[in-house]
Amino acid sequence: MGISLPSQEAIPTGSISLDKLELIELDNIEIERDKDYLQSLKSLETENFIDRLFYRPLGYKLATKLKGTGVTPNFITIVSIFVGVAGAILFYYDFPYWIAPLGILGMVAANILDCVDGQLARMTGIKSKVGRILDGIAGYLWFATVYLALATRLYHQTGHWGFYLLIILSALSHATQAAVTDYYKTLHLYFLSPETGREFDTVEGVRTRLKGMKGIPRLFTQFYLYYTQLQHRVTPHLQDLLNYLRVNYPTGDIPETSRIQFRRGSKIVMRSLDLLTFNGRSIPLFLTILTGHVWLYFLYEIVFLNIVLVATRNQHETLCRYFLMTLRGDHKTV
């Protein structure tokens, strides 16, 4: 038995009848040929369809206007936290009817800003470990507020305190899902090139950085240490693969054929992994808010997305196990 890897990249086919969507896609094709735009991304390979269609192009245009103004990526991140939290608070209200769309606009605006901070950081070279951690915390704060707003709304509608337990279950689910998603995408970047894989942290590396820190940076890094430890615990075969690579390719000079082979398998995993991103959460969230059936979002997050997480994790662990077997065989023959 073995994992099936595609021999070539799939090319989507089919026609789209909406003229506006066609124009947006044509505009995105042009922007994706722009070298500066591509350099503002980690990689097109790890971007999902909605990000490529809407969030990233818009984020690039805003980042371009902010470049050279003195506005820092961390400032944009902080603004995105306030905008996202403010939008999420509005989900508590079911009347007047314009409140729900306003909250949705707030969450969408926050995610646009989340794109802007990363793209601006890559365009200006203003990067920091604390900035990366702060960027990750932003999404947690948005959705923690969402859970609190929805649970409080349901409590006031029904009088049942049990809805507040859903906050804990959703928060734990979200934390695990987001940690695994980020880890797998960063691993994909690691196999793209050593340059794009620089953000691939180890528990030991984070602990070393933590020793020389104080105050707020230390607090953020301590949180990030727990986050990294969680990533390691749930991916044993991935850890075996990384240990092998560190010993046999300490400078990151993994053969190009091996890089391509792994990324082909990783792209298959990305298809389901996209459900665990902001877009995979926000669209069902917005639908439940607009229809008034907010309890369905908790069901989606706690049940459906955890099923996706388990299936995706098993698929990726299988990929890592078989790829490691392939590398060991190749390495012995060199």
C-alpha positions in Angstrom: 0.0 0.0 0.0 1.1 3.6 -0.5 -0.2 7.1 -0.8 -1.3 8.1 -4.3 0.5 11.2 -5.5 -0.7 13.1 -8.6 1.7 13.2 -11.6 0.7 16.7 -12.5 -1.3 19.6 -11.1 -5.0 19.5 -11.8 -6.3 22.4 -13.9 -9.9 23.4 -13.1 -12.2 23.5 -16.0 -15.7 24.8 -16.6 -17.4 28.1 -17.4 -18.7 30.8 -15.1 -21.8 32.6 -16.3 -21.5 35.7 -14.0 -19.7 38.5 -16.0 -18.6 40.3 -12.8 -16.9 37.1 -11.4 -15.2 36.6 -14.8 -13.8 40.1 -14.7 -12.6 39.6 -11.2 -10.9 36.3 -12.2 -9.3 38.0 -15.2 -8.0 40.8 -13.0 -6.6 38.2 -10.6 -4.8 36.4 -13.4 -3.1 39.6 -14.2 -2.2 40.4 -10.6 -0.8 36.9 -10.1 1.7 37.6 -12.9 2.9 40.6 -11.0 6.2 39.8 -9.4 5.7 42.3 -6.5 2.3 40.8 -5.7 3.7 37.3 -5.6 6.5 38.4 -3.3 3.9 39.8 -0.9 2.5 36.2 -0.4 4.0 33.3 1.3 3.1 31.1 -1.7 0.2 30.8 -4.1 0.3 27.1 -3.4 -1.0 27.6 0.2 -3.7 30.2 -0.7 -7.3 29.0 -1.1 -9.7 30.0 -3.8 -11.5 32.8 -1.9 -8.2 34.3 -0.7 -6.8 34.4 -4.2 -10.1 35.7 -5.6 -10.8 38.5 -3.1 -8.8 38.9 0.1 -5.2 38.7 -1.1 -5.6 41.0 -4.2 -7.4 43.6 -2.0 -4.9 43.2 0.8 -2.0 43.8 -1.7 -3.6 47.0 -3.0 -4.0 48.4 0.5 -0.5 47.3 1.5 0.9 49.0 -1.5 -0.8 52.3 -0.5 0.5 51.9 3.1 4.1 51.1 2.1 6.3 54.0 2.9 3.8 55.7 5.2 5.4 54.5 8.4 2.4 52.3 9.3 3.8 49.0 10.7 2.4 45.5 10.2 1.9 45.2 14.0 -0.2 48.3 14.0 -2.4 46.9 11.3 -2.8 43.6 13.3 -3.9 45.5 16.4 -6.5 47.4 14.3 -7.7 44.2 12.9 -8.2 42.8 16.4 -10.5 45.7 17.4 -12.4 45.6 14.1 -13.0 41.9 14.3 -14.0 41.9 17.9 -16.4 44.8 17.3 -18.0 42.9 14.4 -18.3 39.7 16.5 -20.0 41.6 19.3 -22.8 42.6 16.9 -23.7 38.9 16.4 -25.3 39.0 19.9 -28.1 41.1 18.5 -31.0 39.7 16.4 -32.6 43.0 15.9 -32.6 45.4 14.1 -31.9 43.4 11.0 -29.1 45.6 9.7 -27.0 44.6 12.7 -26.1 41.2 11.3 -24.8 42.5 8.0 -22.8 45.1 9.8 -21.2 42.5 12.0 -20.3 40.4 8.9 -18.7 43.5 7.3 -16.6 43.9 10.4 -15.3 40.3 10.3 -14.6 40.6 6.6 -12.8 43.9 7.1 -10.7 42.4 9.9 -9.7 39.5 7.7 -8.7 41.9 4.9 -6.5 43.8 7.4 -5.1 40.4 8.5 -4.0 39.9 4.9 -2.6 43.5 4.8 -0.3 43.1 7.8 1.4 40.0 6.4 1.7 41.3 2.9 3.0 44.7 4.2 5.5 42.9 6.3 6.9 41.0 3.3 6.9 44.1 1.1 8.7 46.2 3.7 10.9 43.5 5.4 9.4 44.6 8.8 9.0 41.2 10.4 9.3 39.9 14.0 8.5 36.8 15.9 6.2 38.8 18.2 4.4 40.1 15.1 3.8 36.6 13.8 2.5 35.5 17.2 0.3 38.6 17.5 -1.1 37.9 14.0 -2.0 34.4 15.1 -3.7 35.6 18.3 -5.9 38.0 16.3 -8.0 35.2 14.8 -8.5 33.6 18.2 -9.7 36.8 19.7 -12.2 37.4 16.9 -13.7 33.9 17.3 -13.6 33.9 21.1 -15.8 37.0 20.9 -18.0 35.2 18.4 -18.5 32.2 20.7 -19.3 34.5 23.7 -21.8 36.6 21.7 -23.6 33.6 20.2 -23.7 31.7 23.6 -25.1 34.8 25.4 -27.6 35.3 22.6 -28.8 31.7 23.0 -28.9 32.0 26.8 -31.1 35.1 26.7 -33.4 33.4 24.1 -33.7 30.1 26.0 -32.6 30.7 29.6 -30.2 27.7 29.4 -26.7 28.2 30.9 -25.5 25.1 29.1 -24.8 27.2 26.0 -21.8 28.7 27.7 -20.2 25.3 27.8 -20.2 25.5 24.0 -17.7 28.4 24.3 -15.1 26.1 25.9 -15.7 23.3 23.4 -15.6 25.6 20.4 -12.4 27.4 21.7 -10.6 24.1 22.3 -11.7 22.8 18.9 -10.7 26.1 17.1 -7.3 26.1 18.8 -6.5 22.6 17.7 -7.8 23.0 14.2 -6.0 26.3 13.7 -2.7 24.9 15.1 -2.7 21.9 12.8 -3.7 24.0 9.7 -0.9 26.5 10.3 1.6 23.7 10.9 0.7 21.8 7.7 0.8 25.0 5.6 4.2 26.0 7.1 5.5 22.5 6.3 4.3 22.9 2.7 6.3 26.1 2.6 9.3 24.3 4.0 9.3 22.0 1.1 8.8 24.8 -1.3 12.2 26.3 -0.4 14.4 27.0 2.7 13.6 30.7 2.3 9.8 30.3 2.4 10.1 27.8 5.2 11.9 30.0 7.7 8.8 30.3 9.9 8.9 26.6 10.7 9.6 26.7 14.5 10.6 23.9 16.9 9.7 23.6 20.5 13.4 23.9 21.4 13.8 27.0 19.3 10.8 28.7 21.0 12.1 27.8 24.4 15.5 29.3 23.6 13.9 32.6 22.5 11.7 32.6 25.6 14.7 32.6 28.0 15.8 36.1 27.0 12.4 37.7 27.0 10.5 39.9 29.5 7.1 41.5 29.7 4.5 41.3 26.9 6.8 39.7 24.4 7.5 36.9 26.9 3.8 36.5 27.5 3.1 36.2 23.7 6.0 33.8 23.3 4.8 31.6 26.2 1.5 31.3 24.5 3.2 30.4 21.3 5.2 27.7 23.1 2.0 26.0 24.1 0.8 26.4 20.5 4.0 24.8 19.1 3.9 21.9 21.7 0.3 21.1 20.6 1.4 21.0 17.0 4.1 18.5 17.9 1.9 16.2 20.0 -0.7 15.6 17.3 1.8 14.9 14.5 4.1 12.1 15.4 4.9 10.9 11.9 5.5 14.5 10.8 8.0 14.8 13.6 9.8 11.6 12.5 10.0 13.1 9.0 11.4 16.4 10.3 14.0 14.6 12.5 15.2 12.7 9.5 15.5 15.8 7.4 17.4 17.7 10.1 19.9 14.9 10.4 20.4 14.1 6.7 19.8 17.6 5.2 20.9 20.0 7.9 21.3 22.9 5.5 17.9 22.3 3.9 19.2 21.0 0.6 16.4 18.5 0.1 16.5 17.2 -3.5 14.1 19.1 -5.8 12.4 15.9 -6.9 11.6 15.1 -3.3 10.3 18.6 -2.7 8.0 18.3 -5.7 6.8 14.9 -4.7 5.9 15.9 -1.2 4.1 19.1 -2.3 2.0 17.1 -4.7 0.7 15.0 -1.8 0.4 18.0 0.4 -1.8 19.8 -2.1 -4.3 16.9 -1.9 -4.5 17.5 1.9 -4.9 21.3 1.3 -8.3 20.7 -0.3 -9.9 19.6 3.0 -7.6 21.7 5.1 -9.1 24.9 3.6 -12.3 24.1 5.5 -10.4 24.8 8.7 -9.3 28.3 7.6 -11.1 31.6 8.2 -13.1 31.1 5.0 -14.2 27.6 6.0 -15.5 29.0 9.3 -16.8 32.4 8.3 -19.1 31.5 5.4 -21.2 29.0 7.6 -21.0 31.5 10.4 -22.4 34.3 8.3 -25.2 32.0 7.0 -26.3 31.0 10.5 -26.2 34.6 11.6 -28.4 35.8 8.6 -30.9 32.9 9.1 -31.1 33.3 12.8 -30.1 29.6 13.6 -26.9 30.5 15.4 -26.8 27.2 17.4 -26.0 25.5 14.1 -22.6 27.2 14.0 -21.6 25.5 17.3 -22.6 22.2 15.8 -20.6 22.9 12.7 -17.5 24.0 14.6 -17.5 21.2 17.3 -18.7 18.3 15.2 -18.2 18.7 11.5 -14.9 20.6 11.6 -13.4 18.2 14.1 -14.3 15.3 11.8 -12.5 17.2 9.0 -9.6 17.7 11.4 -9.3 14.0 12.2 -9.6 12.9 8.6 -7.1 15.5 7.4 -4.6 14.7 10.2 -4.8 11.0 9.4 -4.3 11.7 5.7 -1.3 14.0 6.3 0.3 11.6 8.8 0.0 8.8 6.2 1.7 11.1 3.6 4.6 11.8 6.0 5.0 8.2 6.9 5.2 7.0 3.3 7.3 9.9 2.2 9.8 9.1 5.0 9.9 5.5 3.8 10.7 6.8 0.3 13.4 9.1 1.5 15.1 6.4 3.6 15.1 4.2 0.6 16.5 6.9 -1.7 19.0 8.0 0.8 20.5 4.5 1.3 21.1 4.2 -2.4 22.9 7.5 -2.7 
